[in-house]
């Protein structure tokens, strides 16, 4: 079957849309006082970016927990590749949160099949250990679908861990606060003390230990 000029143009456009990649990186849990920091990287074609936008993918903070969980399988299905990494409480306390966050990002990137030609990272800070091309975007999760997708993947992954840890560390309302320093969480720490998964370096600054 011979294609018309218009059909060839449309086919070439579809092939191009399937070859252009956007690689977004984001972290979750940087400001928490309990548990690890998570990072995710998501690789999307132009075509699948548009599909995910139609599904409602945007900055994870603007979505309900239910909506994030519904979007997660769609993101994983439509991504050309993705990776999830984390850095432990011990690493956060020993190395500081910026270095620990960078470690989690590098661990996520190492899970990709191919090294990206360029990263788009949410926030103002460069990923210092990464030697390839990268650019930073403040509020990038509102501007780039790949970053928004990475923020959802990281957020749902970390929230799921917090919900599992609730069974082991009951009484700290992890299913509710997700390890962040809410006034309720701080009150419980004052009453019950800290666990081995509380970030001592963070809590010292709040004079809670």
N, C-alpha and C positions, 0 to 999 in steps of 0.2 A: 504494500500500500504506500503510495507516494503522498508525503505530507505537503500541504500548501505552505507558502511563505509565512502566513500568519500562524499556522499550527507549529511550524518550526521555531518561530520566535517565542511562542508560548511555552514550548517544550524546553527551549534553551533557558528561559526565565525560571521555569520550575527547577531545572537542574542547578542553576545558579543559587536559587533560594535554599536548596538542600546542601549546598557546599559552603555557604558563608556561616561562620560560627561566631557566637558570642559566648565568652567564658566569664562567668560571674563568680565572685568569691565573697562570702560573708561569714560573720561569727555570731554566736549567741552565748550568753552567759558571762560576758566579760565583767559585768557589774554585780554579779551574784556574790553571796557570802558563803554559799554551800555548793559543793560539787564541781565537776570539771567545766572547762570552756569547750564549746563545740564549734567547728567550722565546717562549711560545705562548699564544694565547687560544682557548678552545673554548666554543661556545654549544650548550647542550643543552636539549631539552624534558624535562619530567618523565618522559614515557613512555620516551624513549631513555636517560635516566639509569638507569632500572631495567634496561633491556636490557643496557647496558654493564656494570653491576654483576654481572649474571648471567654475562657473558663473563669476568669476573675483573679488571675495571679497578679499580686501587687505586694507591697511591703508587708511582711508577716505581722507587724505590729498593728496594722489596720484591719486584720482579719480576726474572726472569732476562732477559738481553738477547734471547733467543729469544722469550720470552713477550711482551716489549714490541713486538718487530717483528711478531708475529702480531696483536697488538691494534691496531696503528696503522691499517691499512686499515678496520677495523671502526669505529674512532673517527671517521675522516674521512667514512665513509659515513653514520654516524648523527648527526653534528653538523649543526646547522642552519647553522652558519657556523664558520670558524676562520681564524686568521692566525698566521704565524710571522715573527719579527723577530730581528735580531742586531745586535750592536755590535762593532766591530773592535778588535783589539789596540791599534791606534794611539789609538782613542778611549778605551779603558780606561786606557792609560798617561797620556794627556793630561788626561782629565776625572775619573778615579777610577772605581772599580768601581760605586759606587751610581748615579752619573749615567749611566754607560754602560749599566747594567742597565735603568734607567728608559727610556733611549733605545730599547733593544731591545723593551721592552714597548709603548711608544708606536707603534713601527713595526709590531708585530704587530697592534695594535688598529686601525691605519689601513687594514689590509687587509680588515676586516669590511665587509659591505655596509651595515649600519646601526649607528649608535652605540648601545651598550648602555645600558639604563636604570640598571644597577648592575653594578659589577665586584666579584668576590670574589678577593682577591689572597693568594697563599700567603706567609706570613711576617709579621713585625711592622711592616714599613715601608710607609708610604703611598706611592703612585705620585704624587709631587708635581706633575708636569706635567698630570695628568688632572684636569679641572675638574668632571667628572660625579660621580655618587654612587659610592662605593667603600667596601669594608670589608676589614679584614685578618683573616686566620685563621692563627695559628701551627699548624703541622702540618695545614694546610688540605687537603693532598693525601691525607690519611687520612680527612677528614670530608666532602669535597665531590667528587662524581664529575666535575664539570666541571674542577676544579683537577687532580685525578688524571689526567684525560684530557690536559689541557694539559701536565702534567709528562712524560707519555709521548711526546707529539708533539714537544716540545722536546728531550727526551733522545735519541730515535731520530734526529731530524734532525741534532743535533750529533755523535752517535756516527758517523753515516754520513759526515759531513764529515771527522772524525778518521781514519776508515779510508781515505778517498780521499787525504788529505794524507800518509798513511804512505808512499805511493809517492814523493812529492817529498822528504820529510824522513825517509828510512829511517835506522834506527839509533837513533831515539828511542823506539821501541816504542809509537807513538801508538795502534796498533790495540788495545793492551793497557791502557795507562794513560789513554787518552782525553784527554791533555793535563794530567792532574792531577799534583801534585808528589809522586809516590811516591819512595821511597828509591832505587829503580833509576833513575828519571828524573833525579833530582838527581845521581847518580853519573855518568850519561852527559853531563849538562851540564858537570860538572867536567872531564870528559875531552875532550869535543868542542866545548865552548862553546855559545853560544845561537844560535838562528835569528832571522829577522825576525818570526816569529810567537810568539816567547816574550815574556811580559809582563815588561818590564824593571822596572816599578814593583813587581811582586811579588817578583822575584828579588833586587832590591836589599835588601829586607827580610830575605831569607834569607842575605844576604852571599855570594851566588853570582856576582854581577857587581860 
